[in-house]
């Protein structure tokens, strides 16, 4: 995502939707990671693994949306 952000700033191409898409992809990957270690027969000991995956999921979503928003603001202020 940081590479796409850098490329957008240097090439002036609109890559914000790709950055958000990478964040959404990271969300699904994080949820997938968390569910891989989930054992419905041992929910108490599986909670930690799910939380690790959810941390990844939320982190990638936050980074993708934040970078896209920052790029939009930079673009708006450059055009004024």
PDB file of N, CA, C and O in Angstrom:
ATOM      1  N   UNK A   1       0.827  -1.185   0.000  1.00  0.00           N
ATOM      2  CA  UNK A   1       0.000   0.000   0.000  1.00  0.00           C
ATOM      3  C   UNK A   1       0.870   1.247   0.000  1.00  0.00           C
ATOM      4  O   UNK A   1       0.553   2.235  -0.662  1.00  0.00           O
ATOM      5  N   UNK A   2       1.965   1.196   0.743  1.00  0.00           N
ATOM      6  CA  UNK A   2       2.855   2.356   0.763  1.00  0.00           C
ATOM      7  C   UNK A   2       3.511   2.573  -0.600  1.00  0.00           C
ATOM      8  O   UNK A   2       3.734   3.712  -1.010  1.00  0.00           O
ATOM      9  N   UNK A   3       3.816   1.489  -1.295  1.00  0.00           N
ATOM     10  CA  UNK A   3       4.401   1.609  -2.626  1.00  0.00           C
ATOM     11  C   UNK A   3       3.401   2.265  -3.583  1.00  0.00           C
ATOM     12  O   UNK A   3       3.769   3.137  -4.370  1.00  0.00           O
ATOM     13  N   UNK A   4       2.128   1.837  -3.510  1.00  0.00           N
ATOM     14  CA  UNK A   4       1.103   2.453  -4.361  1.00  0.00           C
ATOM     15  C   UNK A   4       0.930   3.928  -4.026  1.00  0.00           C
ATOM     16  O   UNK A   4       0.726   4.749  -4.921  1.00  0.00           O
ATOM     17  N   UNK A   5       1.011   4.269  -2.739  1.00  0.00           N
ATOM     18  CA  UNK A   5       0.907   5.677  -2.330  1.00  0.00           C
ATOM     19  C   UNK A   5       2.046   6.487  -2.928  1.00  0.00           C
ATOM     20  O   UNK A   5       1.834   7.574  -3.466  1.00  0.00           O
ATOM     21  N   UNK A   6       3.256   5.948  -2.829  1.00  0.00           N
ATOM     22  CA  UNK A   6       4.421   6.632  -3.391  1.00  0.00           C
ATOM     23  C   UNK A   6       4.271   6.789  -4.908  1.00  0.00           C
ATOM     24  O   UNK A   6       4.563   7.849  -5.461  1.00  0.00           O
ATOM     25  N   UNK A   7       3.812   5.717  -5.578  1.00  0.00           N
ATOM     26  CA  UNK A   7       3.628   5.786  -7.025  1.00  0.00           C
ATOM     27  C   UNK A   7       2.594   6.831  -7.424  1.00  0.00           C
ATOM     28  O   UNK A   7       2.768   7.540  -8.415  1.00  0.00           O
ATOM     29  N   UNK A   8       1.520   6.923  -6.650  1.00  0.00           N
ATOM     30  CA  UNK A   8       0.502   7.930  -6.981  1.00  0.00           C
ATOM     31  C   UNK A   8       1.072   9.333  -6.864  1.00  0.00           C
ATOM     32  O   UNK A   8       0.810  10.187  -7.711  1.00  0.00           O
ATOM     33  N   UNK A   9       1.850   9.573  -5.815  1.00  0.00           N
ATOM     34  CA  UNK A   9       2.420  10.900  -5.628  1.00  0.00           C
ATOM     35  C   UNK A   9       3.425  11.238  -6.739  1.00  0.00           C
ATOM     36  O   UNK A   9       3.502  12.386  -7.177  1.00  0.00           O
ATOM     37  N   UNK A  10       4.182  10.251  -7.186  1.00  0.00           N
ATOM     38  CA  UNK A  10       5.208  10.505  -8.202  1.00  0.00           C
ATOM     39  C   UNK A  10       4.641  10.544  -9.621  1.00  0.00           C
ATOM     40  O   UNK A  10       5.045  11.387 -10.422  1.00  0.00           O
ATOM     41  N   UNK A  11       3.715   9.648  -9.938  1.00  0.00           N
ATOM     42  CA  UNK A  11       3.214   9.561 -11.311  1.00  0.00           C
ATOM     43  C   UNK A  11       1.941  10.365 -11.539  1.00  0.00           C
ATOM     44  O   UNK A  11       1.518  10.563 -12.678  1.00  0.00           O
ATOM     45  N   UNK A  12       1.339  10.821 -10.460  1.00  0.00           N
ATOM     46  CA  UNK A  12       0.077  11.573 -10.507  1.00  0.00           C
ATOM     47  C   UNK A  12      -1.073  10.746 -11.090  1.00  0.00           C
ATOM     48  O   UNK A  12      -2.055  11.308 -11.575  1.00  0.00           O
ATOM     49  N   UNK A  13      -0.955   9.419 -11.044  1.00  0.00           N
ATOM     50  CA  UNK A  13      -2.049   8.537 -11.447  1.00  0.00           C
ATOM     51  C   UNK A  13      -2.929   8.287 -10.244  1.00  0.00           C
ATOM     52  O   UNK A  13      -2.453   8.283  -9.109  1.00  0.00           O
ATOM     53  N   UNK A  14      -4.209   8.081 -10.486  1.00  0.00           N
ATOM     54  CA  UNK A  14      -5.159   7.862  -9.397  1.00  0.00           C
ATOM     55  C   UNK A  14      -5.142   6.387  -8.990  1.00  0.00           C
ATOM     56  O   UNK A  14      -5.700   5.538  -9.686  1.00  0.00           O
ATOM     57  N   UNK A  15      -4.502   6.090  -7.864  1.00  0.00           N
ATOM     58  CA  UNK A  15      -4.386   4.724  -7.378  1.00  0.00           C
ATOM     59  C   UNK A  15      -5.118   4.521  -6.052  1.00  0.00           C
ATOM     60  O   UNK A  15      -4.939   3.505  -5.381  1.00  0.00           O
ATOM     61  N   UNK A  16      -5.946   5.502  -5.685  1.00  0.00           N
ATOM     62  CA  UNK A  16      -6.637   5.418  -4.384  1.00  0.00           C
ATOM     63  C   UNK A  16      -7.541   4.195  -4.278  1.00  0.00           C
ATOM     64  O   UNK A  16      -7.599   3.564  -3.222  1.00  0.00           O
ATOM     65  N   UNK A  17      -8.237   3.854  -5.339  1.00  0.00           N
ATOM     66  CA  UNK A  17      -9.129   2.691  -5.268  1.00  0.00           C
ATOM     67  C   UNK A  17      -8.329   1.397  -5.116  1.00  0.00           C
ATOM     68  O   UNK A  17      -8.782   0.468  -4.448  1.00  0.00           O
ATOM     69  N   UNK A  18      -7.148   1.326  -5.727  1.00  0.00           N
ATOM     70  CA  UNK A  18      -6.303   0.154  -5.563  1.00  0.00           C
ATOM     71  C   UNK A  18      -5.771   0.057  -4.130  1.00  0.00           C
ATOM     72  O   UNK A  18      -5.631  -1.042  -3.592  1.00  0.00           O
ATOM     73  N   UNK A  19      -5.478   1.190  -3.521  1.00  0.00           N
ATOM     74  CA  UNK A  19      -4.989   1.202  -2.144  1.00  0.00           C
ATOM     75  C   UNK A  19      -6.082   0.709  -1.199  1.00  0.00           C
ATOM     76  O   UNK A  19      -5.816  -0.100  -0.310  1.00  0.00           O
ATOM     77  N   UNK A  20      -7.305   1.190  -1.387  1.00  0.00           N
ATOM     78  CA  UNK A  20      -8.421   0.731  -0.563  1.00  0.00           C
ATOM     79  C   UNK A  20      -8.665  -0.762  -0.797  1.00  0.00           C
ATOM     80  O   UNK A  20      -8.945  -1.504   0.145  1.00  0.00           O
ATOM     81  N   UNK A  21      -8.559  -1.197  -2.051  1.00  0.00           N
ATOM     82  CA  UNK A  21      -8.747  -2.621  -2.363  1.00  0.00           C
ATOM     83  C   UNK A  21      -7.707  -3.481  -1.658  1.00  0.00           C
ATOM     84  O   UNK A  21      -8.023  -4.573  -1.185  1.00  0.00           O
ATOM     85  N   UNK A  22      -6.479  -3.002  -1.583  1.00  0.00           N
ATOM     86  CA  UNK A  22      -5.442  -3.748  -0.850  1.00  0.00           C
ATOM     87  C   UNK A  22      -5.794  -3.840   0.635  1.00  0.00           C
ATOM     88  O   UNK A  22      -5.562  -4.870   1.269  1.00  0.00           O
ATOM     89  N   UNK A  23      -6.349  -2.771   1.182  1.00  0.00           N
ATOM     90  CA  UNK A  23      -6.773  -2.793   2.577  1.00  0.00           C
ATOM     91  C   UNK A  23      -7.892  -3.790   2.807  1.00  0.00           C
ATOM     92  O   UNK A  23      -7.897  -4.503   3.811  1.00  0.00           O
ATOM     93  N   UNK A  24      -8.845  -3.844   1.879  1.00  0.00           N
ATOM     94  CA  UNK A  24      -9.948  -4.805   1.998  1.00  0.00           C
ATOM     95  C   UNK A  24      -9.416  -6.230   1.855  1.00  0.00           C
ATOM     96  O   UNK A  24      -9.840  -7.127   2.584  1.00  0.00           O
ATOM     97  N   UNK A  25      -8.498  -6.438   0.926  1.00  0.00           N
ATOM     98  CA  UNK A  25      -7.883  -7.758   0.777  1.00  0.00           C
ATOM     99  C   UNK A  25      -7.184  -8.166   2.075  1.00  0.00           C
ATOM    100  O   UNK A  25      -7.292  -9.312   2.512  1.00  0.00           O
ATOM    101  N   UNK A  26      -6.477  -7.232   2.680  1.00  0.00           N
ATOM    102  CA  UNK A  26      -5.828  -7.508   3.960  1.00  0.00           C
ATOM    103  C   UNK A  26      -6.830  -7.863   5.046  1.00  0.00           C
ATOM    104  O   UNK A  26      -6.543  -8.671   5.929  1.00  0.00           O
ATOM    105  N   UNK A  27      -8.004  -7.258   4.975  1.00  0.00           N
ATOM    106  CA  UNK A  27      -9.060  -7.576   5.936  1.00  0.00           C
ATOM    107  C   UNK A  27      -9.464  -9.037   5.812  1.00  0.00           C
ATOM    108  O   UNK A  27      -9.553  -9.752   6.810  1.00  0.00           O
ATOM    109  N   UNK A  28      -9.705  -9.471   4.594  1.00  0.00           N
ATOM    110  CA  UNK A  28     -10.094 -10.870   4.384  1.00  0.00           C
ATOM    111  C   UNK A  28      -8.972 -11.830   4.750  1.00  0.00           C
ATOM    112  O   UNK A  28      -9.225 -12.898   5.308  1.00  0.00           O
ATOM    113  N   UNK A  29      -7.741 -11.461   4.442  1.00  0.00           N
ATOM    114  CA  UNK A  29      -6.599 -12.313   4.806  1.00  0.00           C
ATOM    115  C   UNK A  29      -6.485 -12.419   6.322  1.00  0.00           C
ATOM    116  O   UNK A  29      -6.245 -13.505   6.850  1.00  0.00           O
ATOM    117  N   UNK A  30      -6.654 -11.310   7.023  1.00  0.00           N
ATOM    118  CA  UNK A  30      -6.593 -11.333   8.480  1.00  0.00           C
ATOM    119  C   UNK A  30      -7.670 -12.209   9.096  1.00  0.00           C
ATOM    120  O   UNK A  30      -7.404 -12.975  10.022  1.00  0.00           O
ATOM    121  N   UNK A  31      -8.875 -12.096   8.582  1.00  0.00           N
ATOM    122  CA  UNK A  31      -9.968 -12.938   9.083  1.00  0.00           C
ATOM    123  C   UNK A  31      -9.684 -14.404   8.774  1.00  0.00           C
ATOM    124  O   UNK A  31      -9.918 -15.275   9.611  1.00  0.00           O
ATOM    125  N   UNK A  32      -9.183 -14.674   7.577  1.00  0.00           N
ATOM    126  CA  UNK A  32      -8.838 -16.036   7.196  1.00  0.00           C
ATOM    127  C   UNK A  32      -7.774 -16.614   8.136  1.00  0.00           C
ATOM    128  O   UNK A  32      -7.889 -17.755   8.585  1.00  0.00           O
ATOM    129  N   UNK A  33      -6.743 -15.822   8.429  1.00  0.00           N
ATOM    130  CA  UNK A  33      -5.679 -16.263   9.340  1.00  0.00           C
ATOM    131  C   UNK A  33      -6.267 -16.598  10.708  1.00  0.00           C
ATOM    132  O   UNK A  33      -5.936 -17.628  11.296  1.00  0.00           O
ATOM    133  N   UNK A  34      -7.131 -15.736  11.206  1.00  0.00           N
ATOM    134  CA  UNK A  34      -7.740 -15.969  12.512  1.00  0.00           C
ATOM    135  C   UNK A  34      -8.594 -17.217  12.547  1.00  0.00           C
ATOM    136  O   UNK A  34      -8.608 -17.933  13.548  1.00  0.00           O
ATOM    137  N   UNK A  35      -9.304 -17.484  11.470  1.00  0.00           N
ATOM    138  CA  UNK A  35     -10.187 -18.644  11.435  1.00  0.00           C
ATOM    139  C   UNK A  35      -9.441 -19.960  11.229  1.00  0.00           C
ATOM    140  O   UNK A  35      -9.963 -21.023  11.565  1.00  0.00           O
ATOM    141  N   UNK A  36      -8.233 -19.903  10.685  1.00  0.00           N
ATOM    142  CA  UNK A  36      -7.471 -21.129  10.458  1.00  0.00           C
ATOM    143  C   UNK A  36      -7.165 -21.858  11.764  1.00  0.00           C
ATOM    144  O   UNK A  36      -7.158 -23.088  11.798  1.00  0.00           O
ATOM    145  N   UNK A  37      -6.920 -21.128  12.811  1.00  0.00           N
ATOM    146  CA  UNK A  37      -6.553 -21.748  14.087  1.00  0.00           C
ATOM    147  C   UNK A  37      -7.766 -21.914  15.012  1.00  0.00           C
ATOM    148  O   UNK A  37      -7.629 -22.383  16.142  1.00  0.00           O
ATOM    149  N   UNK A  38      -8.946 -21.529  14.529  1.00  0.00           N
ATOM    150  CA  UNK A  38     -10.140 -21.606  15.379  1.00  0.00           C
ATOM    151  C   UNK A  38     -10.597 -23.051  15.536  1.00  0.00           C
ATOM    152  O   UNK A  38     -10.729 -23.790  14.560  1.00  0.00           O
ATOM    153  N   UNK A  39     -10.834 -23.430  16.773  1.00  0.00           N
ATOM    154  CA  UNK A  39     -11.337 -24.777  17.084  1.00  0.00           C
ATOM    155  C   UNK A  39     -12.669 -24.616  17.805  1.00  0.00           C
ATOM    156  O   UNK A  39     -12.691 -24.207  18.966  1.00  0.00           O
ATOM    157  N   UNK A  40     -13.787 -24.930  17.138  1.00  0.00           N
ATOM    158  CA  UNK A  40     -15.093 -24.759  17.778  1.00  0.00           C
ATOM    159  C   UNK A  40     -15.278 -25.630  19.016  1.00  0.00           C
ATOM    160  O   UNK A  40     -16.150 -25.367  19.844  1.00  0.00           O
ATOM    161  N   UNK A  41     -14.462 -26.658  19.135  1.00  0.00           N
ATOM    162  CA  UNK A  41     -14.543 -27.514  20.325  1.00  0.00           C
ATOM    163  C   UNK A  41     -13.767 -26.954  21.506  1.00  0.00           C
ATOM    164  O   UNK A  41     -13.919 -27.421  22.635  1.00  0.00           O
ATOM    165  N   UNK A  42     -12.936 -25.954  21.242  1.00  0.00           N
ATOM    166  CA  UNK A  42     -12.131 -25.334  22.304  1.00  0.00           C
ATOM    167  C   UNK A  42     -12.132 -23.821  22.103  1.00  0.00           C
ATOM    168  O   UNK A  42     -11.094 -23.214  21.840  1.00  0.00           O
ATOM    169  N   UNK A  43     -13.302 -23.233  22.231  1.00  0.00           N
ATOM    170  CA  UNK A  43     -13.477 -21.806  21.949  1.00  0.00           C
ATOM    171  C   UNK A  43     -12.610 -20.933  22.853  1.00  0.00           C
ATOM    172  O   UNK A  43     -12.040 -19.941  22.397  1.00  0.00           O
ATOM    173  N   UNK A  44     -12.508 -21.292  24.116  1.00  0.00           N
ATOM    174  CA  UNK A  44     -11.747 -20.472  25.062  1.00  0.00           C
ATOM    175  C   UNK A  44     -10.301 -20.304  24.621  1.00  0.00           C
ATOM    176  O   UNK A  44      -9.769 -19.195  24.671  1.00  0.00           O
ATOM    177  N   UNK A  45      -9.663 -21.371  24.195  1.00  0.00           N
ATOM    178  CA  UNK A  45      -8.264 -21.283  23.778  1.00  0.00           C
ATOM    179  C   UNK A  45      -8.109 -20.802  22.334  1.00  0.00           C
ATOM    180  O   UNK A  45      -6.991 -20.516  21.906  1.00  0.00           O
ATOM    181  N   UNK A  46      -9.180 -20.707  21.590  1.00  0.00           N
ATOM    182  CA  UNK A  46      -9.124 -20.245  20.202  1.00  0.00           C
ATOM    183  C   UNK A  46      -9.296 -18.736  20.080  1.00  0.00           C
ATOM    184  O   UNK A  46      -9.002 -18.164  19.030  1.00  0.00           O
ATOM    185  N   UNK A  47      -9.758 -18.100  21.116  1.00  0.00           N
ATOM    186  CA  UNK A  47     -10.038 -16.655  21.056  1.00  0.00           C
ATOM    187  C   UNK A  47      -8.783 -15.857  20.727  1.00  0.00           C
ATOM    188  O   UNK A  47      -8.850 -14.914  19.939  1.00  0.00           O
ATOM    189  N   UNK A  48      -7.653 -16.209  21.306  1.00  0.00           N
ATOM    190  CA  UNK A  48      -6.417 -15.463  21.052  1.00  0.00           C
ATOM    191  C   UNK A  48      -6.045 -15.489  19.574  1.00  0.00           C
ATOM    192  O   UNK A  48      -5.650 -14.464  19.019  1.00  0.00           O
ATOM    193  N   UNK A  49      -6.165 -16.645  18.934  1.00  0.00           N
ATOM    194  CA  UNK A  49      -5.823 -16.758  17.516  1.00  0.00           C
ATOM    195  C   UNK A  49      -6.760 -15.922  16.645  1.00  0.00           C
ATOM    196  O   UNK A  49      -6.324 -15.301  15.676  1.00  0.00           O
ATOM    197  N   UNK A  50      -8.017 -15.909  16.985  1.00  0.00           N
ATOM    198  CA  UNK A  50      -8.967 -15.096  16.216  1.00  0.00           C
ATOM    199  C   UNK A  50      -8.638 -13.611  16.387  1.00  0.00           C
ATOM    200  O   UNK A  50      -8.700 -12.847  15.424  1.00  0.00           O
ATOM    201  N   UNK A  51      -8.293 -13.206  17.596  1.00  0.00           N
ATOM    202  CA  UNK A  51      -7.981 -11.797  17.831  1.00  0.00           C
ATOM    203  C   UNK A  51      -6.734 -11.356  17.068  1.00  0.00           C
ATOM    204  O   UNK A  51      -6.669 -10.220  16.598  1.00  0.00           O
ATOM    205  N   UNK A  52      -5.752 -12.231  16.940  1.00  0.00           N
ATOM    206  CA  UNK A  52      -4.556 -11.895  16.163  1.00  0.00           C
ATOM    207  C   UNK A  52      -4.946 -11.644  14.701  1.00  0.00           C
ATOM    208  O   UNK A  52      -4.486 -10.679  14.091  1.00  0.00           O
ATOM    209  N   UNK A  53      -5.783 -12.506  14.151  1.00  0.00           N
ATOM    210  CA  UNK A  53      -6.246 -12.311  12.779  1.00  0.00           C
ATOM    211  C   UNK A  53      -7.064 -11.048  12.618  1.00  0.00           C
ATOM    212  O   UNK A  53      -6.931 -10.338  11.620  1.00  0.00           O
ATOM    213  N   UNK A  54      -7.916 -10.761  13.601  1.00  0.00           N
ATOM    214  CA  UNK A  54      -8.736  -9.550  13.527  1.00  0.00           C
ATOM    215  C   UNK A  54      -7.886  -8.289  13.641  1.00  0.00           C
ATOM    216  O   UNK A  54      -8.206  -7.270  13.028  1.00  0.00           O
ATOM    217  N   UNK A  55      -6.808  -8.348  14.419  1.00  0.00           N
ATOM    218  CA  UNK A  55      -5.889  -7.199  14.490  1.00  0.00           C
ATOM    219  C   UNK A  55      -5.322  -6.912  13.111  1.00  0.00           C
ATOM    220  O   UNK A  55      -5.265  -5.758  12.685  1.00  0.00           O
ATOM    221  N   UNK A  56      -4.902  -7.959  12.414  1.00  0.00           N
ATOM    222  CA  UNK A  56      -4.386  -7.793  11.054  1.00  0.00           C
ATOM    223  C   UNK A  56      -5.463  -7.225  10.143  1.00  0.00           C
ATOM    224  O   UNK A  56      -5.204  -6.320   9.350  1.00  0.00           O
ATOM    225  N   UNK A  57      -6.662  -7.756  10.261  1.00  0.00           N
ATOM    226  CA  UNK A  57      -7.771  -7.308   9.417  1.00  0.00           C
ATOM    227  C   UNK A  57      -8.054  -5.825   9.615  1.00  0.00           C
ATOM    228  O   UNK A  57      -8.135  -5.074   8.643  1.00  0.00           O
ATOM    229  N   UNK A  58      -8.204  -5.405  10.850  1.00  0.00           N
ATOM    230  CA  UNK A  58      -8.515  -3.999  11.108  1.00  0.00           C
ATOM    231  C   UNK A  58      -7.347  -3.092  10.745  1.00  0.00           C
ATOM    232  O   UNK A  58      -7.553  -1.996  10.224  1.00  0.00           O
ATOM    233  N   UNK A  59      -6.128  -3.536  11.014  1.00  0.00           N
ATOM    234  CA  UNK A  59      -4.960  -2.716  10.704  1.00  0.00           C
ATOM    235  C   UNK A  59      -4.869  -2.421   9.210  1.00  0.00           C
ATOM    236  O   UNK A  59      -4.658  -1.277   8.809  1.00  0.00           O
ATOM    237  N   UNK A  60      -5.029  -3.465   8.385  1.00  0.00           N
ATOM    238  CA  UNK A  60      -4.909  -3.241   6.944  1.00  0.00           C
ATOM    239  C   UNK A  60      -6.040  -2.360   6.416  1.00  0.00           C
ATOM    240  O   UNK A  60      -5.823  -1.556   5.509  1.00  0.00           O
ATOM    241  N   UNK A  61      -7.233  -2.503   6.970  1.00  0.00           N
ATOM    242  CA  UNK A  61      -8.344  -1.641   6.558  1.00  0.00           C
ATOM    243  C   UNK A  61      -8.071  -0.190   6.934  1.00  0.00           C
ATOM    244  O   UNK A  61      -8.283   0.716   6.128  1.00  0.00           O
ATOM    245  N   UNK A  62      -7.605   0.025   8.143  1.00  0.00           N
ATOM    246  CA  UNK A  62      -7.318   1.387   8.608  1.00  0.00           C
ATOM    247  C   UNK A  62      -6.221   2.025   7.770  1.00  0.00           C
ATOM    248  O   UNK A  62      -6.334   3.189   7.387  1.00  0.00           O
ATOM    249  N   UNK A  63      -5.161   1.278   7.479  1.00  0.00           N
ATOM    250  CA  UNK A  63      -4.059   1.824   6.676  1.00  0.00           C
ATOM    251  C   UNK A  63      -4.540   2.154   5.265  1.00  0.00           C
ATOM    252  O   UNK A  63      -4.243   3.231   4.750  1.00  0.00           O
ATOM    253  N   UNK A  64      -5.272   1.251   4.642  1.00  0.00           N
ATOM    254  CA  UNK A  64      -5.753   1.503   3.283  1.00  0.00           C
ATOM    255  C   UNK A  64      -6.661   2.706   3.200  1.00  0.00           C
ATOM    256  O   UNK A  64      -6.501   3.545   2.314  1.00  0.00           O
ATOM    257  N   UNK A  65      -7.605   2.801   4.101  1.00  0.00           N
ATOM    258  CA  UNK A  65      -8.539   3.934   4.075  1.00  0.00           C
ATOM    259  C   UNK A  65      -7.830   5.232   4.437  1.00  0.00           C
ATOM    260  O   UNK A  65      -8.126   6.280   3.864  1.00  0.00           O
ATOM    261  N   UNK A  66      -6.899   5.172   5.380  1.00  0.00           N
ATOM    262  CA  UNK A  66      -6.166   6.383   5.782  1.00  0.00           C
ATOM    263  C   UNK A  66      -5.297   6.909   4.644  1.00  0.00           C
ATOM    264  O   UNK A  66      -5.300   8.105   4.355  1.00  0.00           O
ATOM    265  N   UNK A  67      -4.558   6.015   4.004  1.00  0.00           N
ATOM    266  CA  UNK A  67      -3.706   6.457   2.894  1.00  0.00           C
ATOM    267  C   UNK A  67      -4.538   7.041   1.755  1.00  0.00           C
ATOM    268  O   UNK A  67      -4.155   8.046   1.156  1.00  0.00           O
ATOM    269  N   UNK A  68      -5.651   6.426   1.463  1.00  0.00           N
ATOM    270  CA  UNK A  68      -6.524   6.939   0.412  1.00  0.00           C
ATOM    271  C   UNK A  68      -7.056   8.327   0.772  1.00  0.00           C
ATOM    272  O   UNK A  68      -7.095   9.222  -0.073  1.00  0.00           O
ATOM    273  N   UNK A  69      -7.456   8.497   2.008  1.00  0.00           N
ATOM    274  CA  UNK A  69      -7.962   9.798   2.457  1.00  0.00           C
ATOM    275  C   UNK A  69      -6.870  10.857   2.421  1.00  0.00           C
ATOM    276  O   UNK A  69      -7.112  11.986   1.993  1.00  0.00           O
ATOM    277  N   UNK A  70      -5.677  10.501   2.865  1.00  0.00           N
ATOM    278  CA  UNK A  70      -4.555  11.448   2.849  1.00  0.00           C
ATOM    279  C   UNK A  70      -4.236  11.864   1.419  1.00  0.00           C
ATOM    280  O   UNK A  70      -4.014  13.044   1.148  1.00  0.00           O
ATOM    281  N   UNK A  71      -4.214  10.894   0.498  1.00  0.00           N
ATOM    282  CA  UNK A  71      -3.950  11.225  -0.904  1.00  0.00           C
ATOM    283  C   UNK A  71      -5.033  12.127  -1.480  1.00  0.00           C
ATOM    284  O   UNK A  71      -4.738  13.032  -2.261  1.00  0.00           O
ATOM    285  N   UNK A  72      -6.280  11.885  -1.101  1.00  0.00           N
ATOM    286  CA  UNK A  72      -7.373  12.744  -1.574  1.00  0.00           C
ATOM    287  C   UNK A  72      -7.199  14.169  -1.077  1.00  0.00           C
ATOM    288  O   UNK A  72      -7.422  15.126  -1.817  1.00  0.00           O
ATOM    289  N   UNK A  73      -6.799  14.303   0.179  1.00  0.00           N
ATOM    290  CA  UNK A  73      -6.580  15.649   0.739  1.00  0.00           C
ATOM    291  C   UNK A  73      -5.409  16.342   0.065  1.00  0.00           C
ATOM    292  O   UNK A  73      -5.484  17.529  -0.252  1.00  0.00           O
ATOM    293  N   UNK A  74      -4.326  15.605  -0.155  1.00  0.00           N
ATOM    294  CA  UNK A  74      -3.163  16.194  -0.847  1.00  0.00           C
ATOM    295  C   UNK A  74      -3.570  16.662  -2.232  1.00  0.00           C
ATOM    296  O   UNK A  74      -3.215  17.765  -2.649  1.00  0.00           O
ATOM    297  N   UNK A  75      -4.314  15.827  -2.946  1.00  0.00           N
ATOM    298  CA  UNK A  75      -4.773  16.181  -4.301  1.00  0.00           C
ATOM    299  C   UNK A  75      -5.662  17.413  -4.281  1.00  0.00           C
ATOM    300  O   UNK A  75      -5.542  18.287  -5.141  1.00  0.00           O
ATOM    301  N   UNK A  76      -6.554  17.482  -3.298  1.00  0.00           N
ATOM    302  CA  UNK A  76      -7.467  18.621  -3.211  1.00  0.00           C
ATOM    303  C   UNK A  76      -6.714  19.920  -2.955  1.00  0.00           C
ATOM    304  O   UNK A  76      -7.007  20.943  -3.574  1.00  0.00           O
ATOM    305  N   UNK A  77      -5.734  19.880  -2.031  1.00  0.00           N
ATOM    306  CA  UNK A  77      -5.018  21.114  -1.695  1.00  0.00           C
ATOM    307  C   UNK A  77      -4.032  21.515  -2.788  1.00  0.00           C
ATOM    308  O   UNK A  77      -3.719  22.698  -2.921  1.00  0.00           O
ATOM    309  N   UNK A  78      -3.537  20.563  -3.569  1.00  0.00           N
ATOM    310  CA  UNK A  78      -2.657  20.912  -4.690  1.00  0.00           C
ATOM    311  C   UNK A  78      -3.427  21.596  -5.804  1.00  0.00           C
ATOM    312  O   UNK A  78      -2.881  22.441  -6.513  1.00  0.00           O
ATOM    313  N   UNK A  79      -4.703  21.231  -5.962  1.00  0.00           N
ATOM    314  CA  UNK A  79      -5.515  21.801  -7.041  1.00  0.00           C
ATOM    315  C   UNK A  79      -6.116  23.148  -6.689  1.00  0.00           C
ATOM    316  O   UNK A  79      -6.703  23.796  -7.555  1.00  0.00           O
ATOM    317  N   UNK A  80      -5.991  23.585  -5.459  1.00  0.00           N
ATOM    318  CA  UNK A  80      -6.576  24.894  -5.070  1.00  0.00           C
ATOM    319  C   UNK A  80      -5.617  26.020  -5.330  1.00  0.00           C
ATOM    320  O   UNK A  80      -5.939  27.178  -5.065  1.00  0.00           O
TER     321      UNK A  80
END
